[in-house]
Amino acid sequence: MSTPRKSTRPPFVPAGRPGGHPADGPGGHPADRPADDEIWLRVTRELADDLASDAMARDRAGKPPFDEVARLQEAGLPALLTAPGPHGRGADWRSACGVIREISAADGSVGELLAHHSVLSWTTRFLGPAAGPLDLEARTAEERWLLAGAVEPGGPEPDRAGLALTPAGGGAYVLDGRRAFASGVTVADRLVVGARCTETGDLLLVLVDPAHPAVFTDPYPERVGQRLAGAGTVTFDRAPVAPGQVLGALPRDEHAVAPYPTLAPLALRLLLVHVGLGIAEGALAEARDVSRASQATSPPPADLALGPSGALSAPAGDDPYLLRSYGELATAAHTAAAVVERATDALARGLLAGPFLDVEERSDIAVLVAAAETVANRVALDITTRVLQLVDPATAADPYGTGPGPGFDRFWRNVRALTAAVPPDHRLRDIGDHYLNGTHARLTLLA
């Protein structure tokens, strides 16, 4: 089993001052008093080290992440990773990205859980002042909810069939249908889902308690990667939706959509990029630890050992090919991080602009997010593949759980599961169309 990797991951440096939550945040900071950046930096780092210490064993077990969520709640991260409010509640965008990337370096599945939760907490902010009566942001922080779900109503695939809302009088509805969700539904406190009204055809966003008897959740027992992300299929069998659970409606005409709400799918895409890059950074740091340990146990230069071919072999730390490999991968990670940070800064400015965001600015943000996806996903796949060659194959993967190997295969599996549905050709086409023709990305509220 791998051991905690204290101070080995790239440091999380928050750009803002994330807020506290009453009795949840470290030091008991009240909700209207900003928490110290250093406190949340320490809390995030300590939680990441805790998750890293048993990441391989938990990945092998593949159980629903109830224990992981309990650790998150104890640290106060679900309350921290909500939309920032007027009283210091919730982290600013850059800090949220930093927290999620740091956690992802230790456990990508938990990072994905937090990414979906964080974006969903912004739902009513994106819908605007005409949204429903429920103050989702405040309730999420106060009730310590972990959110899961998806805004889009579904697709033609059987496991993504659309959800339907049937009016039940007095502004209430009943929710029916079945669809799959990529993260969190097996452990969430509340679900935010999009469904079509059977009478008007409007796409409404509603809040549902997954513990209600009319809601049935089936976890995915077997996944290639991200096994602890809480993915599953949810069936709604006439689940009641009270008027106060209707968060708002999305415009039916995409030409009527303002630029600011369309940051929602870009925010989720970029947070998942941070998750993937965090996984790659965690894999590279853990491989470095293994190589350093190998170097420490290698014979000194005066007592060089014979290699498999009969040639003298130098300690691992002096192997020029190993040094070159680490140099290439570290450079690739720095390059991807620079592209991702540029997109992160642009999206942060867009979120601050709010209703003043124009189409041109939104289009520029969309291009930067697409570039971040393209570069970071490619780098993450390369790093998590090549680290398997940098460590002893006997310790890189232990699929049968018979030895003490650190299970480096999980990093590749997690990145592959996270990026498989992202079409790089489509992203590159959009980037090229914008660069060559000045074309604006289509405004859409759906991912």
Secondary structure, DSSP 8 states (H G I E B T S, - for coil): -----TTTS-----SS--B--TTTSGGG--TTSB--HHHHHHHHHHHHHHHHHTHHHHHHH---THHHHHHHHHHTHHHHTS---TTS-S--HHHHHHHHHHHHHH-HHHHHHHHHHHHHTTHHHHH-TTS-S--HHHHHHHTT--EEEESS---SSGGG---EEEEEETTEEEEEEEEEESSSTTT-SEEEEEEEETTT--EEEEEE-TTSTTEEEEE-S--SS-TTS--EEEEEEEEEE-GGGEEEEE-SSGGG--TGGGHHHHHHHHHHHHHHHHHHHHHHHHHHHHHHHHHHHS--GGG-EE-TTSSEE--GGG-HHHHHHHHHHHHHHHHHHHHHHHHHHHHHHHHHHGGG--HHHHHHHHHHHHHHHHHHHHHHHHHHHHHHHHS-HHHH--TTS-S----THHHHHHHHHHHTT--HHHHHHHHHHHHHH-------S--
